[in-house]
Amino acid sequence: MINLKNTYKTTTIKEFLKHKGLSSRTITQLSKKLGIMKINGEPKILKDIIKKKQKLQIEYVEENFTQNYPKSSEPINIVYEDKNILIVDKPSNLPTIPSYSYADSLASRVINYLGKTTFRAMNRLDADTTGIVIIAKNVITENILEKFGKIKKYYLAIVEGKTKFKGKINANIKDDENLKKRVIANDGLPAITFYKRLKYNKNDNSSLVKCHLKYGRTNQIRCHFSHISHPLKYDTKYGSLFQNKTFYLRCYKLIFIHPYTCKKITIKLHLN
């Protein structure tokens, strides 16, 4: 059961659901299931009125399941869970969704844990990137998080050389199918990375930096630091000359607005 409180105004249920962030597709799906929406236990339809301060009860049952993902019985490291949200710490050498290059994936592990469901990751990490992945357990939660979750992600990375104490990398990014990676290009999508150097290691000429993103493009941190001649150490795909190890990039902190309590939730991981 999902309860949505109307803090908006007296209006139709359809308009209220739009205001809460539900997509037209999701609203249409709900409208086809007679009796799934109730106010004070009484079945309602989209054109019915919901008064301010009333709660809409939605008896949500998952019907669309992710299929054809390889099965996995490997454990997941859960750092937060309630009836609508699951947050895990993804390890290295594991893609978020199935890939031909890997036998396992985070999606397969999560589906094994949750049972029949659709994998709805609100953020994705590269296979070698570790850290926080937030997963919506149902489509209503997914819709609200996308619209009002204000999800902010913070990363730690080890890059080559001594960076400036702090900086802003503003460079458009696009996909280069020939190189099979992201590249800086004027006709790419906007991407901004803010960073601050936490530590410089003279012994191996590397910097530990923390950063957060605007827009959050695929491979943005890797591409941007390569662009300013400080590629992630061991990230040979983006210009590092060091080999035989995995680069260090970790999503160590996540801040978001909970879709039902409307409280700010902060998740912070250890920095291994």
Buried (B, 14 or more C-beta within 10 A) or exposed (E): EBEBBBEBEEBBBBBBBBBBBBBEEBBEBBBEEEEBBBBEEEEBBBEBEBEEEBBBBBEBEEEEEBEEBEEBEEEBEEBBBEEBBBBBBBBBEBBBBBEEEBEBBBBBBBBBBBEEBBBBBBBBBBBBBBBBBBBBBBBBBBBBBBBBBEBBBBBBBBBBBBBEEEBEBEBBBBBEEEEEBBBBEEEBBEBBBBBEBEEBEEEEEBBBBBBBBEEBBBBBBBBBBBBBEBBBBBBBBBBBEBEEEBBBBBBBBBBBBBBBEEEEBEBEBEEE
